């Protein structure tokens, strides 16, 4: 009944088309104008646009195609006020530009390929955070994330699952227990596998928290290779066997010093 009354009021014939728009006056005027423009576009053909399909087979307007009629920022989003306070806050939070990072890393003795890798892969941000919050050496941190960690990533270790906070905690822990640097691949792999486990617990389960105070006694009965080798060859052979048990508990430099002294003593006694 209502549609018939409107059609009669508009004096529409059988070949006429018409549309009804209702709502707040300001919105109705805007909608009516859009409908008028749509009819104007239809005279020239099918408008160039992206449309969304529906299950019943018809489509609806979604967005205009990229081009001079589509402006950025996205016209679908409401405008955002850019106050001076916000500009200052954003500028303050900006990281150093790549050229500044490159200059500081070069000054620390980091090779240029490693620097470029860190900057391209967003590793520089992690390096800067670890150095700032753990007091780690910049050059050592760059080599760790730019060179050493790549080997573990190739082996399938999920390094991306380790949060920045966990990396900082690891470097802090290693600073207090530098001998653990010799087992860092095992520590990092364990961090990736157990995101909620503390570093102390990982060290304890790995057996690296128990100082081997009696390790020197093992030097009294040195295993000899079954083949003829030079003095340096014997040192490397024995060193490799000993460090299987002592790695992460006693510094390799200390073991090597004691072992060389022991081998020299054995040589003199023979």
Secondary structure, DSSP 8 states (H G I E B T S, - for coil): -HHHHHHHHHT--TT-------SSHHHHHHHHHHHHHHHHHHHHSS--EEEEE-TTS-EEEEEE-SSTTS-TTTTTS------HHHHHHHHHH----HHHHHHHHHHTT--HHHHHHHHHTTHHHHHHHHHHHH---HHHHHHIIIIIHHHHHHTT--GGGS-HHHHHHHHHHHHH-GGGGGGHHHHHHHHHH-TTS-HHHHHHHTTTTS--TTGGGGGGS----SS---HHHHHHHHHHHHHHHHTTTS-HHHHHHHHHHHHHHHHHH-
